[in-house]
Amino acid sequence: MSDKYYNLGDYQRQITTSSPDTQLWFDRGLLWTYCFNPSEAINCFKKALEHDAKCAMAYWGIAFASGPNYNKAWHLFDPSDLQNTIPYINEIMEQAKLAATHNATQFEKDLIDALAPRFPKHVTIDEQDFHELNFAYAQAMRSFYEKYSNDLDAAAMFADALMCLSPRKLWDLDTGEAIGLGTVEARNVLEVAFTKPGANRHPVINHLYIHLMEMSPYPEVA
């Protein structure tokens, strides 16, 4: 087991692995992902693979954290980013799918499958492609959420996918209208999640809700 490390809290997502160290590093990676620190998350997921090279969820984590997020949407990836990132992500996704065929729960397999539409197969993409990728991923996560609606991580990841449809453009600052393509649905998903056991201590349900509501007419609710 790894000793000294940042105290990230006690949240854990049990994954398919026989290695306690892999579990530990995966949890750290997931928490950094939820903190919007993808670089450190990737480092942790790679450490997880050092202890279990067949851990499908560690590959999922690397792919997820290497892609776009609410702070760095697809349109903020410059040509160099795309050139370096897309082939790498596609390779990691292949590893995730391969590992999942032998060593994953159905939840994990479905989560890996749902992530796949988020990424293009080629490096040269334009603004229209960005929108199509975001929509495809949100739709895949909607289906995933409908299957696992009682799971807080499923709710969080679906809400995140919805918010990434219109990052930083969820509300009209003049009228207070919810103008983001997924704003209303994301709010509903998160507020339903808050009614479930453990939601008040979930590391990203609260974080996402703050970002969702911070530019709304009533930020105090978050």
Beta strands, then each sheet from edge to edge (+ up, - down):
end
